Amino acid sequence: MKDKNIKEFVKERYSKIASNKEDSCGCGCTRDDSFIKQAQDAGYTLEEIKSIPSGAVFGLGCGNPTALAEINPGETILDLGSGGGIDVFLAAHKVGEAGKVIGVDMTLEMVETAVKNAKEGGYENVEFKHGEIENLPVEDNSIDVIISNCVINLTPDKSKAYGEAFRVLKPCGRILVSDLITEEHIPKEIRKSFQAWSNCIAGAMDKHEYLDAIKKAGFRDIEIVSEQVFTEPDMDERLIGKIVSVQIKALK
């Protein structure tokens, strides 16, 4: 499978989700759940969900990075793979008027949806950019905190994504990433499935390799804040117990 083909499939899938042409069941959701329940299952509280535009909630993700990132007023935050903007808007509440939150997503339709949500919600401290996490449209040493929710596993080149994250962070800047990793072998046919890639399964990396990619990018004090076995009702029985949802933090 070529990296370009994987990206195009994932982009098309999430474009349909943003345009409401396909259900949002992907990373961390079940097809019969409401968007709100999917978000709650991922770790968001009902209070958080109700505090942001409803159009930002697609029920995607495998964690709640804003809850663990220790975001402070006045900081500049970057969300990798911002989707409809759920984490951007939650972070915007925390940084306040003196801060700023930037969301980057490779799917143009998601960016357009997020911009619309921001206008409807009256957010003036957020910005959404169309771009790839392996080539961020962000200046060097300009970000205090990077968050990401079940997105880095969607890219075939995770080392490059973390290298870009390191580049744009300020000295002593930090990351808090929610993602899926593996602890056991994943069958080749699943690794080669475009659908499994868009569902955040095929691209899930071995835990030790994933942590090593973060370290090689230059990060220090790498820590798994929490982890739990990832399951979903229709999961292939060959994957049961092999996929793990993790929350990882590290410093530049």
N, C-alpha and C positions, 0 to 999 in steps of 0.2 A: 504493500500500500504506500502510495506517495503522500508525503506530508500535505502537499497542495490539495489533493483530492479529499483528504480527511477534513481539512479546514473548510472546503467548499460545501461538503455535506453538512457539517456542524452549523455553518453559517446559514445554510438554507433552512435547516430544521428550526433554528431559533428565530429566523425571520418569520416563519409561519406562526410560531408561538406568539411573537410580538404583534402579528397582524390578526390574531385570533382565528387563524386558518387551521390550527392544530392544537390539541390539548397540550398542557404544559408539563405533562409527565416526563420527567427526565431525571436529573440528579435528585435523589432523595424524596420522590413523591410516588403516590399511587393514583391510578387513573380514576378511582371512585371518590377520592377526597375532594373537598372544596379547596380553593386556593388558600383560604384562611387556615384550615386545618393542616394543610401541607406545610405552611409557614410555621405553625405552632409545633408541628412534629420536628421541624428543623432546628427549633430552639428559640423562636421569637415569641414574646408574650402577646396576649391579646391587646394589652395597653399599647405596646409598640406598634402593632399592626394598625390600630385605629388612629394613631398619631400621624400617619403619613397618607398620601394620596392612594386611594384604593387601586388605581391603575398601575401602581408600582409593584403590586403583589402578584407574582405569577406562580408561587409555590415551588420555586426552584431553589436549589442549594442544599447543603448538608451540615449547616451550622449557623451560628449567629455571631460573626466576627466582631461586630460593634459592641457586643456585650462584654467581650474579653480584652479589647484593644486599649483600654484605659485612655480614651480620647479626652483631651483637655481643651478648654476654651482658647480660641485664638490659633489653634494649630491648622496646618494644611494637610488634608487627608486625600489619599488616592485609592480609588476602588478599582481593582483589576477585574474586568468583566462585569460591568455594573448593571447590565440588563435593564429592567424597568426603573431602577433607581432605589430599590428598597433600602439597601445599606447606605447609600449616599444620603438619603433623607434622614435616616436615623442618626448618622454621623453629623449631619448639618445641625441638628438640634443640640448636639454636644459641643461643637466648636463655636457656636453662637455667631453673632454679627461680625466679630473680629476675625473669625476663621473662614476657611474655605474648603469645600469638598469637590474633588474632580472625579468623574466617572469615565472610564474608557471601556468601549465595547467594540468588537469587530463587526457586529451586525448593525447595519445602518438603521434598520427598522426599530431595533431596540433603543438606539440613541434618540431617534425621533420620538418614540413613545416616552422616554425619560424626560426629554425637553418639554413635551406637552404636560407631563405630570408636574414638573417643576413650576411651570407657568400657572397651572390650575391651583397649585398649593401655595403660590406666592413666595417661593424660595428665591432669595437673592444671593445666597452664599454658596451656590452650587454651579457646576459647569460640566457638561457632558461632551466628550470628544469621541469621534469615530477613529478607531485605530486598533492595532494588534498589540497584545501584551509582550510580544517578542520584539517589538519596535515601537516603544511608547512615544506618543507625541507630547512629551513632557521634558522640561529642562533638567539638566544635571543638578543634583544637590538642592532640590527645591521642595521636597516633601518630608513632613514630619513622621507620618504614619501611613503604611500601606495595608489595606485590607483586601481580602478576596474570598469569595464563597463558592467553592466547588467549581472553579474555572480553570485553574492551572493544569488540572489533569486532562483538560480538553485539548491542550496544545501538544503536538508531538515533540517539541523542543523545550522541555522544562528548564534545562540549564540556561538557555538563552533568556527565558522569561525571568528567571531569578537574577540573571546578570543585569537585565534592564531594571529590575526593581532596585538592585543595589546602586545602580548608576544614578537614579533619580532621587534617592533618599539623601537627606542631609546627614552629615556625620552624627553618629549616635541615634540616627533615625531607627524606627522599628517596624516590623511586620507582624501581622496576626492573620494567619491564613487558615481557612477551613477547607479541607480537601479530602479526597478518597485515595487510599493507598492499598496495597495488597500485602498479605503476609504469607501467601502460598502461591503456587504456580497457577496461572490462568491459561486455559486451553487456547491453542493457536487459532482455532476457528472463531473464538470470541474476540481475540486480539485483532482479527482481520475483518470484523464486522463493523460497517459504518454506523449501523444503528447502535451498537454497543459503545462506540466512541461517543456518539451524541448523548448517550445515557450516562456518561461519566464512568463507564466500567472498563472498556477496552484500553483507555489511556491511563488507568490507575497504575502507578509505579510501585515497585517493591519498596517497602518502608525504608530500608537501609540506603538504597540507591537514591530515594527521594531526599532524605536528610543529607546525604552526601552532596547532592546537587546544590542544596542551599549553602552548605559549607564551602564548596568550591567557588561559589559566586562571591564569597568574601564575608559572609555573615558569621557572627559569633554569638555565643550564649544561646544556642539553638535548643529549644525546649518544646516537647509535646505537652501542651497544657491539659488536654483531655483526649480520650480516644474510646470508641465503642464500635462493636461489630455492626456493619451496615447491612440491613435487610430490607427487602420489599416483597410484597405478596407474590408477584409473578417471577421472582428471581430464579434463574437457571439453577437447578440443584447442584450443579458442579461448582457454583460460586458461593454457596452457603458457608458462612464462617471464614471466607477468604478475603472479603472486602472490609476495610476498616475506615470509619470516619474519624479524622483527626483534626485537632486545633493546634497549630504550631506557631510559636512566636520566636523572634530572633532580633538581634541588633546589628546595625552597621558599624 
